[in-house]
Amino acid sequence: MSDVTSRKYIKTKFEGVFYRLSSKIRNPKTGEPDRIYCFCYTDAQGKGHWKTVGRHSEGIRPPMVKSERAKFIAEIASTGINPATRDNVTIGQLVDAYLAWGRSEGKYVDQHYSQYKAHLKAKIHDLPVSALSSGLLSNLKAELLATPTGNTKSKKGGNVKSRGRAKPRKTLAGQTVNNIFSFMRSAINRAIATGAWSGVNPLSTKSGTWKMVKANNERLRFLTREEAKALLDDLEKRHPQLHDMALLSLRTGLRPTEIFKLRGQDVDGNACGLYIIQKGGKRVFVRVPEDMIQMLQAYKRKPAEPIFQQPRKRTAFDKTPACFQTAVRKLNLAPKDGDSLYAVTLHTMRHTFASWLAQSGKVSLMELQKLMRHKNITMTMRYAHLFPGQENEKLSIIGDMLA
């Protein structure tokens, strides 16, 4: 064994199971040098190695080491992966592999990766996955929740202040923190599924040890008819493609990410619908109004070309152009206190689509769930209060009695 020439290993009666005497640790019961049990194995290149299992004072015994060796060797034989090497796999290796796989499968992974890269990569990318203890994860979560967003300093290095009063510092939203950890969890789950790593995912919420942030990310703001018209008129002059994306979302309820991914081949004029890639990477068919089909066909894109393309780059959009917020601010649609629950984004068009349908009284809650493509009715229930009802008449009963 090339890596054990400086240590004396004593053979036990079990094949491949040895122990060595510790030069520093003594058994507290006997006072003698503690036994450190290990086993030997040979890798695919025929090179011998030792793997330490534990100490006698910790309750480790030769039969236990024999069982561990048998499982270790069986795993190498069945998977071709050395578990000892796999234990040293870093978070960065799993994240990079998941990112490459997600992109090849057409999954929308870049947005969450960019959040991971901006806020967490420098801290944990080179750590072994086995180092993700519950304590470390809790500390990272707390640090992320306290992370300021945007530029909090002036060009000269001083704090940015309003006239006579410092502006309140914004921190990362709870949902952004959840997105980062969800991305990491998916990367580890993918590694477990492919055999690149083994063990219990430390970010699994099923075990009860890890908890996501309780984030209130339900958008409360939807546009009035006048606001929607004013915003679309402004966008048409400012950015025609962005106008069409916003109009498409308002008319169909499509998510911005689904619109960004549309290709020429996804428009089916005969069936009057679109083939979209929704959350999770699943491709589905969605019926849309005929004038929306005509609007998309007017771009005359080739089958594999993105319908909406970034200027000069000729590539698909990966985020909403900044001029959307320019229009929002110009029209005074942004919340004055910066509350993200009332912010107007491109996704607000989808929220407005659902809200207007609910207010119309012409669709049921189940029909709205289908139109929004929600996985469960709970997601649709956020619009339940908008459905016409007799609440006002009921609330007047007490007033009438008092009168």
LOLOSE-108292 format. One record per residue: residue in one letter; z, y, x of N, C-alpha, C in turn. Coordinates in steps of 0.05 Angstrom, whole numbers, plus 5000, padded with zeros to 4 digits. Each point is the difference from the previous one (the first is absolute). Example, Ala and Ser with C-alpha at 12.3 -4.5 7.8 and 13.67 -1.06 7.14 Angstrom:
2
a515648865264500050244982500050245018;s498650214993500150245016501450224985;
//
This chain:
403
m500049765017500050244983500050255018;s497950154999499750225019501950234995;d501150034976501750234994503049935001;v500849775011502849925000501049915028;t498650085021500749905026502750105010;s500950234989502550125009502449904984;r499749834980502149924984500249695000;k502449904996500549714999500349924972;y498149834990500149904973500949715000;i501949944983501249734999498949864975;k499049765005498749854978502149884982;t499450004973501749864981498649734993;k501149854982498849754992497750034982;f499550254990497750054983497750105016;e497649904993497650075015499550304998;g499650125024499350285001502350194995;v502449904996502350174995501850025025;f500650245008501550055024502250214994;y501850035020501850225000500550105028;r500950255002500850115026502750134997;l501450025022502750124999499850295005;s501350164982499950295003501850095024;s499050185015501550115023501950234992;k499650104975501650234991501849944976;i499149824982501449954975501549735002;r502550014992501649755000500849934971;n500149744995500849914973502950084995;p500550164979502750094995502149784995;k499149774992501849784994500849845024;t498049955018500549835023500350165026;g499050255000500250165025497849925020;e498449804994497949915017497450174995;p498250005019497450154996498749914974;d499150184984498749934975497349875005;r499349814982497449875002498050164984;i497750055012497850134986497849804996;y499549934975498149794993497250114998;c498149845008497250084998498249744999;f497550044995498149785001497550085016;c498549805009497650065014497649934982;y497850135006497549944985497750085018;t497649904993497650065016498050154983;d498950215010498150164985497249885001;a498150134987497249894999498749985027;q500950165019498949995027501449805018;g501949854989501449805015502350115017;k500750254995502250125015502649964985;g502149925016502649954987501750254997;h501650004978501750234994502749904990;w502050175002502649954988500450204977;k501449904979500850184978502949964995;t501550225002502949994996500650004970;v501949824992500849984972502750144995;g502049955017502650124996502149875017;r502550104997502249915016501849804985;h501349835016501949804989502250144984;s501050235011502250144987499150124973;e497450024995499050104974499549774980;g500649765008499749774982497449855004;i498450075020497549865006500649735013;r498649794991500449735012497249885005;p499949805018497449885008498349904976;p501249864980498349924978498650234985;m501450234999498850234987497750115017;v500349995026497850095018497749814998;k500549744997497949814997498350064975;s501450064978498650074975498450255002;e501150205014498550255004497549965017;r500249835020497749945017497849864984;a500849814983498049854984498550194982;k501450194987498750194982498250195016;f500950085023498550185017497449885008;i500149755010497649875009498149944977;a501149924977498349944977498650254990;e501250235003498750254991497750075018;i500449965026497850055019497649814994;a500749754994497849814994498550064975;s501450114979498750044975498650274998;t501050205014498850274998498650095025;g500649875023498850095025501250265011;i502250094987501350255008502749935012;n500650125022502649955013502150174986;p502049884987502150164987501550195019;a500349925024501550175020498450255005;t497449975002498350245005499950174975;r499949874976499950144975502550174996;d502349915010502550154996499850275014;n498250035019499750265014497850184989;v498849914977497950164988501250274991;t498650215007500950274993499150094972;i501350194990499350124974497250125002;g499450125023497350125004497849804999;q500449765011498049794999499449924972;l502149974984499649924972498750224984;v500850255004498950224986497050035007;d499349985025497250035009498349784988;a501149764999498549774989499650044970;y502150094986499850044972498050234993;l500150215016498150224996497149915002;a499449855021497349905004499249824977;w501849824992499349824977499650164975;g501850194994499850154975497450164999;r499250115022497550155000497649824996;s500149765012497849814996499849904972;e502350004985500049904973499650234980;g499650245010499650234982502550104986;k502449935011502450094988500750295010;y501350154983500650285007502550015016;v499849955026502449995018500250245018;d497950165003500150225019502050224993;q500350064974501850214993502949935007;h500949764994502749925006500349965030;y497949925014500249975029500450285012;s498650204990500250265012502850114996;q501449934978502750084996501949855019;y499549745004501549855020499650115028;k497550075007499450105026501350275005;a500150174980501150275003503150005002;h501349814986502950034998501649775012;l498849775005501649775009498949855024;k497450025006498849845021501350045027;a500650255008501150055026502749875003;k501549954978502749895002500149705001;i498149864987500349714997497549845008;h497850135006497549855004500349785021;d501550055021500249815022502449814998;l501550024978502349834996499249724990;p501449795009499549744988500850004970;v498549854984500749994972502949904996;s500949825017502749904998502150215004;a499250235010502050225004500450164975;l498549954979500350154975502549904984;s502350095009502549924986500450194976;s501849924983500550164976501250275008;g501650005021501150255010497950195010;l498149905016497950175011498250104978;l499449834980498350094978501350224983;s502649974996501550204984500050275015;n500349995026500050245016497350145000;l497949835002497250114999499550134973;k500949874979499550114973501450274997;a502550015010501550264999498650225016;e499049925024498650205016497550104987;l498549824988497550084986500550184977;l502149944985500750174977500950285008;a500950035025500850265010497850145017;t497749865002497850115016498750244986;p499950235014498650234987497049964999;t498850114980497149994997498850275007;g497650005010498650255006501150125026;n499150235007500850145024502350184994;t502449955012502350154994500650225021;k498150025019500450205021497750195002;s500550245009497950205004498649945026;k497950145006498549965024501750065025;k502050184998501750065022502449815002;g500249814983502149815001502350054982;g500050234987502350064982499649874973;n502150004984499849894973498450184982;v498549874982498450164981501950104979;k500050264995501750124980498550184982;s500850014975498850204982501550265006;r499250214988501250265005502950014992;g501749995021502950024995501449744992;r498449784996501349754991498449765010;a501349805011498749765010499049844976;k497649895003498949834979501449735001;p500449884977501249735000498249805013;r501149825017498449815014499349764982;k497549944999499149774985500149755017;t500849784988500149745015498149804987;l499749785014498249794989500849914973;a498149974982500649904973500849715002;g501749924981500949725000497849804998;q497950074984497749824997498549975026;t499850225016498749985026501549815018;v502650015000501649825016499549714990;n500049964974499449734989497349905009;n498050185000497349935008500049895029;i501550135017500149925028501249725003;f502249964987501349745002498549784985;s498650074979498449814985497649915018;f498950195015497849935018501049815022;m502350055011501249825020500649724988;r501150004976500649754987497549834995;s497850134992497549864996498949895026;a500350155022499149915026501549755009;i502749994995501649775008499449764981;n499650054974499349794982497349875008;r498150175008497449895009500449835025;a501750095018500549845025501349744994;i501849994980501349754992497949814988;a498350114983497949844987498149885019;t499450145022498049905020501349845022;g502749995001501449865021500450165025;a499350265000500450165024502950075004;w501649974979502950045003501449834979;s502549925005501449844981502850124996;g501149944977502750094993500050154974;v502350104993500350154975499350295005;n498250114983499250285004502450184996;p500850155021502450174998499750234979;l497550054992499550214980499749894972;s500549744996499949884974502350104982;t499450084976502050094982501249774984;k498849775002501049764985502649905012;s500450035026502449905013502550164992;g499650254991502350164992501150175022;t499049975025501150155023498550265004;w497550024991498450245004499450134973;k500350264999499650154976498050235005;m498050024984498250235002501450254989;v498850235006501150254990499550024970;k502050084985499650044971498650274997;a497349995000498450244999499050064972;n500450244992498950094974497350135005;n497949844998497450105007498150024975;e501250004977498450024976499150294996;r497450055001499050274996500650094971;l501150244998500750104973497950204990;r498450105019498150224993497349884992;f498950094978497249964994498850264990;l497450025002498750254994499550054971;t500050254992499150084974497050015000;r498750024976497150024999499050245016;e501450234997499250245013500349975031;e502249885009500449975028497949815013;a499449784986498049815010497350135002;k499250164980497450135001499950205023;a502250165003500050205021499949875028;l501449785003500049865026497249885006;l498849884980497349885004498050225006;d500250234987498150225005500350105028;d502550025010500450105027499049805020;l500549744996499149805019497049985001;e498750044977497149985000498750215019;k501250235002499050215018500949955029;r502449895003501249975026499149745014;h499749784985499449745013498849824978;p497450014996498749854977500849705000;q500149875023500849725000502849964990;l501850175008502849984992500250054970;h498350184989499950054971499349744986;d498049865010499149754987502149795002;m501449985022502249815003502250054980;a500750264998502250084981499149944971;l497550074994499049954973499949714993;l499249835020499949714996502749894994;s502050095015502849914996501050094973;l499450244992500950104974498749864977;r497549925003498549874978500549704999;t500949885022500249705000502849905008;g501750175012502649915009499949865027;l497850015014499849875026501950135020;r501249845018501750105021498250135021;p501050205015498550125022499049805020;t501749815007499249795020497749834990;e499949954974497849854988497450165001;i500350264995497650175001498950035028;f501850025020499150035028498349765009;k500749764989498749755009497449944986;l499250164980497649944985497550005017;r498349804997497549985014497750014980;g497650055010497750014982499749744983;q500649785012499749744987502149954978;d502150165000502249974981499450124972;v497850154998499350134975498149824985;d500849914977498349824983499250164976;g497550105001499050164977499549834976;n499249755003499349834977502549934984;a502249945014502549944986501750244995;c499150235010501550264997502949975011;g500149935025502749985012499950005030;l502449975012500350015029501549755010;y499249915023501649795013501750145021;i502649994995501850155018501949815014;i501150095023502049855014502650134994;q501749874984502550124992502249935019;k502450094994502349945018500349705004;g500449935025500349725007497449875009;g497850164999497449905010498349854980;k500949974975498549854980497750174989;r497749884998497650144989499949944970;v499850214984499949974971497850174988;f499249944976498050164986501350194980;v499350255001501150204982497850154985;r500250004974498050154984500650305002;v497850165002500350295002498050134982;p500450254992498050144983497350025013;e497949994984497350005010499450255017;d501050234993499450245015501349995028;m502249845003501149965027498249825017;i498849804988498149835014497750185010;q498950174983497850175007500850195023;m502450104999501050185021500049865027;l501049755000500149855025497249915010;q498349924982497349925007498450245012;a500750244992498650235010500350045030;y502149885012500450015029497949845015;k498849804986497849845012500849875026;r502449875000501049875024498749725002;k499749915025499249735005502349814993;p499449744996502149824990502550005016;a499950015027502449995016501250275007;e498750214991500950275007502350094982;p502050145011502050124982498750214982;i500850014976498950204981501050285009;f502650025004501150265009500449995030;q498750185014499949995030501150265012;q501549975021501050235015497650145013;p500050274998497850155013499749935029;r497649985009499249945028500749725008;k502449904993500749735008498549784986;r499250064975498649804983501749754994;t502650035003501849784995501650054974;a501349794989501550044976502550175005;f501050134980502450155002502449815003;d502050075016502449845001502450154990;k499650254993502150164987498750244985;t501550124983499050224985499550245018;p497650124998499450255016502150214995;a500750155021502150204999499550224980;c497450054994499350224982501049954971;f500749754994501149954973502650164996;q501749995021502550154998499550305001;t497950095013499250285000499550104972;a498549834985499350074972502649994983;v501749815005502549984985501750255004;r500250095024501650245006498850254988;k497350015002498650244989500550024970;l500149784986500450004971502949994991;n501850015020502950004995500949754985;l498849775008500749754987502249855016;a500550095025502149875016502850084991;p501949825001502850074992501150205020;k501450214990501050215018502249905018;d501549804991502249895016499249775018;g497449934999499049785017500849724991;d501049974976500949744990497549824998;s500049785015497649825001499549864973;l502149984983499549874974498250174982;y499850255006498450184984497550105016;a499649885023497750085017497449924986;v497950155005497349944989498349905024;t499249754998498449875020497549884986;l498349885016497749864988500949784981;h502249875007501149794983500950114973;t500650264998500850124975497849974979;m497549985009497849974980500249734986;r500849795014500549744987502450024981;h502150145009502450034983499350164975;t498250205003499250164977498349834981;f498349835011498449824983501849834982;a502149895011501849834985501650174980;s500950235008501650174983498550104976;w497550085004498450094978499449784980;l499449765011499649774982502449944983;a502450015013502449954985500550214978;q499550255006500450224981498049984977;s497749885005497950004979500849834976;g501749805004500849834978497849804993;k497949985016497749834994500149745016;v502049975018500349755015502849904997;s500449745002502749894999501049985029;l502649945003501249975027498749785015;m499349784986498749775013497250075009;e498650154983497350095007500050185024;l502150185001500250185023500649845026;q501749794998500549835023497549885011;k498249914982497549885008498150215013;l499950244988498350205011501050105028;m502650005003501150095026500149775020;r499649764991500049765017502849975013;h502150054985502749955009500649704999;k501549905019500649725001502049924978;n501850194994501949944979500550244983;i501049964976500450214981502050215008;t501849935019502050185009498850255013;m497849965014498650235013498850184979;t499249894978498750164979502150144983;m502549905000502050124983500750295007;r499250085024500650285008498550204982;y497949904985498450174982500949974971;a502049824995500749944973501050254984;h501350185014501150244986497850194991;l497549965009497950184993498549914974;f500549754992498749904976501150154975;p498350084982500950144976501949834984;g502150134990502049854984501350194980;q502149904987501450154980502750105009;e500250025028502650095011500950274989;n498150194999500850274992501050004971;e498849844983500949984972502849884999;k500549805016502649875001502250195010;l499250155021502050185012500850234981;s498350064981500650224981502049914978;i500649754998501849904979502750135001;i501250015024502750115004499950304993;g497950145010499850284994499850064970;d498549834985499850034972502749954986;m501649815010502649944988501950235005;l499850125024501750235005499350244983;a497450034994499150234984500949974971;
//
